[in-house]
Amino acid sequence: MGAEKSGEVSFIQRSLYAGNTVFYQVVGVISVLFMWTFFENATDFKSLFLWHVSLSTAAYLPLMAIGIILFSEDNAWTIGLPRTKRYTIHGILFALSVIALTAGIFVETASKNKNTNPTHFKSKHAILGLASWVLSVISLFTGLLAANTGALPRWIKAVLVKFVHNFLGSAAYVIGIASLWKEINGGSYGRRISDHALSATYWLVAIITVWSLLAALKSMFNQLKTLFT
């Protein structure tokens, strides 16, 4: 048959559109499941710990997960938007994620400061969360540079700045999910759901993480090729 007709969408492309559409639904379901579990079992809505787990979780699911997948050319929800507008939405979602994560860490620190001998960032969950926060803040600033490459000195390649932003954002996301994983496994979430629901959560979070990073990894690979050619 030769080349595809102009404007014709291939089966693979349709499958990717469908996959990304399902992705949003899965993110919505798992995000609601987390929040429902946190607030349904809360005895005090003013609890600082409640707001720590809810804000920190929301930072990754849904905010950061959706913000990252906006880079995908197969993202059916933004297929009609210019690339510059997609970058703007990405930046807003990532900034909201950093704000939510910062607030989540702040309230947990404030909660622990009420103890006689407070200890901070001793557990693996806390250390991973802090590392994710640091990387996400740096990524936010490199994202601002990547969006204004015209203001960069000539000796700094725009593609290098974009690669660093992409890498740091992806690393912050993966490490943050790892921190969230520690919460799922035996934390306030894991203790309140059935074994079947816990197993489903593991799989859903894993699928969300891998799928949302595919476009970012492809972008980083292309950026590296550009840097070395």
C-alpha positions as CSV (number, residue, x, y, z in Angstrom):
1,M,0.0,0.0,0.0
2,G,3.0,2.3,0.5
3,A,2.9,5.4,2.8
4,E,-0.2,6.2,4.8
5,K,-2.6,8.7,3.4
6,S,-2.2,12.2,4.7
7,G,-4.1,12.7,7.9
8,E,-4.7,9.0,8.4
9,V,-4.2,7.8,12.0
10,S,-2.4,4.5,12.3
11,F,-3.5,1.7,14.6
12,I,-0.5,2.2,16.9
13,Q,-1.3,5.9,17.1
14,R,-4.9,5.2,18.0
15,S,-3.7,2.8,20.6
16,L,-1.5,5.4,22.2
17,Y,-4.3,7.9,22.2
18,A,-6.5,5.3,23.9
19,G,-3.7,4.4,26.4
20,N,-3.3,8.0,27.4
21,T,-7.0,8.4,27.8
22,V,-7.1,5.4,30.1
23,F,-4.1,6.8,31.9
24,Y,-6.1,9.8,33.0
25,Q,-8.9,7.6,34.3
26,V,-6.5,5.4,36.3
27,V,-4.9,8.5,37.8
28,G,-8.3,9.8,38.7
29,V,-9.3,6.6,40.3
30,I,-6.2,6.1,42.4
31,S,-6.1,9.7,43.4
32,V,-9.7,9.6,44.7
33,L,-8.9,6.2,46.4
34,F,-6.0,7.8,48.3
35,M,-7.9,10.9,49.4
36,W,-11.0,8.9,50.3
37,T,-8.9,6.6,52.5
38,F,-7.1,9.5,54.2
39,F,-10.2,11.6,55.0
40,E,-12.7,8.7,55.6
41,N,-10.5,7.4,58.4
42,A,-9.5,10.8,59.8
43,T,-10.7,11.6,63.3
44,D,-9.6,15.2,63.2
45,F,-9.6,17.2,59.9
46,K,-7.3,19.7,61.5
47,S,-4.6,17.0,62.0
48,L,-1.3,18.1,60.5
49,F,-0.5,14.5,59.6
50,L,-3.7,14.2,57.6
51,W,-2.7,17.3,55.6
52,H,0.9,16.0,55.2
53,V,-0.2,12.8,53.6
54,S,-3.0,14.3,51.5
55,L,-0.9,17.3,50.2
56,S,2.2,15.2,49.6
57,T,0.2,12.5,47.7
58,A,-1.6,15.0,45.6
59,A,1.8,16.5,44.6
60,Y,2.6,13.3,42.7
61,L,-0.8,11.9,42.0
62,P,-2.4,13.6,40.1
63,L,-0.4,16.9,39.7
64,M,3.1,15.8,38.8
65,A,2.0,12.7,36.9
66,I,-0.3,14.7,34.6
67,G,2.2,17.5,34.3
68,I,4.9,15.1,33.0
69,I,2.7,13.3,30.5
70,L,1.7,16.6,28.8
71,F,5.0,16.3,26.9
72,S,3.6,13.3,25.1
73,E,2.7,13.9,21.5
74,D,0.1,11.2,22.0
75,N,-1.7,13.0,24.8
76,A,-5.3,13.0,23.5
77,W,-6.4,15.8,25.9
78,T,-3.9,18.4,24.5
79,I,-3.6,17.2,20.9
80,G,-5.1,20.4,19.6
81,L,-3.0,22.8,21.7
82,P,0.2,24.5,20.5
83,R,3.4,23.2,22.1
84,T,3.9,26.5,23.9
85,K,0.6,26.2,25.6
86,R,1.3,22.7,26.7
87,Y,4.6,23.9,28.2
88,T,2.6,26.6,30.1
89,I,0.1,24.0,31.5
90,H,3.0,21.8,32.4
91,G,4.7,24.6,34.2
92,I,1.6,25.5,36.2
93,L,0.9,21.9,37.2
94,F,4.5,21.3,38.2
95,A,4.5,24.6,40.2
96,L,1.3,23.5,42.0
97,S,3.0,20.1,42.7
98,V,6.0,21.8,44.3
99,I,3.7,24.1,46.4
100,A,1.7,21.1,47.6
101,L,4.8,19.1,48.4
102,T,6.4,22.1,50.2
103,A,3.2,22.5,52.2
104,G,3.0,18.8,53.0
105,I,6.6,18.7,54.3
106,F,6.1,21.9,56.2
107,V,3.0,20.7,58.1
108,E,4.7,17.4,59.0
109,T,7.8,19.2,60.3
110,A,5.5,21.5,62.3
111,S,3.7,18.5,63.7
112,K,6.9,16.8,64.8
113,N,8.2,20.1,66.4
114,K,5.4,19.7,69.0
115,N,7.3,16.7,70.4
116,T,9.8,17.2,73.2
117,N,12.7,15.8,71.1
118,P,11.6,16.2,67.5
119,T,13.5,14.1,64.8
120,H,13.3,15.1,61.2
121,F,14.1,13.2,58.0
122,K,15.3,10.0,59.7
123,S,13.1,7.4,57.9
124,K,13.5,6.2,54.4
125,H,10.1,7.8,53.5
126,A,11.2,11.2,54.9
127,I,14.6,11.1,53.2
128,L,13.2,10.2,49.8
129,G,10.5,12.8,50.2
130,L,13.1,15.5,51.0
131,A,15.3,14.4,48.1
132,S,12.4,14.6,45.8
133,W,11.5,18.1,47.0
134,V,15.0,19.4,46.5
135,L,15.1,18.0,43.0
136,S,11.7,19.3,42.1
137,V,12.5,22.9,43.3
138,I,15.7,22.9,41.2
139,S,13.8,21.4,38.3
140,L,11.2,24.2,38.6
141,F,13.9,26.9,38.2
142,T,15.6,25.1,35.3
143,G,12.2,24.9,33.7
144,L,11.9,28.7,33.9
145,L,15.3,28.9,32.2
146,A,14.2,26.3,29.6
147,A,11.2,28.4,28.8
148,N,13.4,31.5,28.3
149,T,16.3,30.1,26.4
150,G,16.7,33.4,24.5
151,A,18.0,35.0,27.7
152,L,20.7,32.4,28.2
153,P,24.4,33.2,27.5
154,R,25.5,31.9,24.1
155,W,27.9,29.4,25.6
156,I,25.0,27.6,27.3
157,K,23.1,25.3,24.9
158,A,19.4,25.5,25.2
159,V,19.0,21.8,24.7
160,L,21.3,21.2,27.7
161,V,19.1,23.2,30.0
162,K,16.1,21.4,28.7
163,F,17.7,18.0,29.3
164,V,18.7,19.0,32.9
165,H,15.2,20.2,33.6
166,N,13.7,17.0,32.1
167,F,16.1,14.8,34.0
168,L,15.7,16.5,37.4
169,G,11.9,16.6,37.0
170,S,11.7,12.9,36.2
171,A,14.1,12.0,39.0
172,A,12.1,14.1,41.5
173,Y,8.9,12.2,40.3
174,V,10.4,8.7,40.6
175,I,12.0,9.4,44.0
176,G,8.7,10.9,45.2
177,I,6.8,7.9,44.0
178,A,9.3,5.7,45.9
179,S,8.6,7.8,49.0
180,L,4.9,7.4,48.4
181,W,5.5,3.6,48.0
182,K,6.8,3.5,51.6
183,E,3.6,5.1,52.7
184,I,1.5,2.6,50.8
185,N,3.5,-0.3,52.3
186,G,2.4,-0.2,56.0
187,G,1.7,3.5,56.3
188,S,-1.5,5.2,57.1
189,Y,-2.9,4.1,53.7
190,G,-1.8,0.5,53.7
191,R,-3.1,-0.2,57.2
192,R,-6.6,0.9,56.3
193,I,-7.4,-1.1,53.1
194,S,-7.7,-4.8,52.2
195,D,-4.9,-6.9,50.9
196,H,-6.6,-7.0,47.4
197,A,-6.9,-3.2,47.3
198,L,-3.3,-2.8,48.4
199,S,-2.1,-5.1,45.7
200,A,-4.2,-3.2,43.1
201,T,-2.7,0.1,44.4
202,Y,0.8,-1.2,43.8
203,W,0.0,-2.2,40.3
204,L,-1.9,1.0,39.4
205,V,0.9,3.3,40.8
206,A,3.5,1.3,38.9
207,I,1.6,1.6,35.7
208,I,1.0,5.3,36.2
209,T,4.6,5.9,36.9
210,V,6.0,4.0,33.9
211,W,3.4,5.3,31.4
212,S,3.8,8.9,32.4
213,L,7.6,8.8,32.0
214,L,7.7,7.2,28.5
215,A,7.4,10.6,26.7
216,A,9.9,12.2,29.1
217,L,12.5,9.4,28.5
218,K,12.0,9.7,24.8
219,S,12.6,13.4,25.0
220,M,15.7,13.0,27.1
221,F,17.1,10.5,24.6
222,N,16.5,12.9,21.7
223,Q,18.1,15.7,23.7
224,L,21.2,13.6,24.4
225,K,21.5,12.8,20.7
226,T,21.3,16.5,19.8
227,L,24.0,17.3,22.4
228,F,26.4,14.7,21.0
229,T,25.9,15.4,17.3
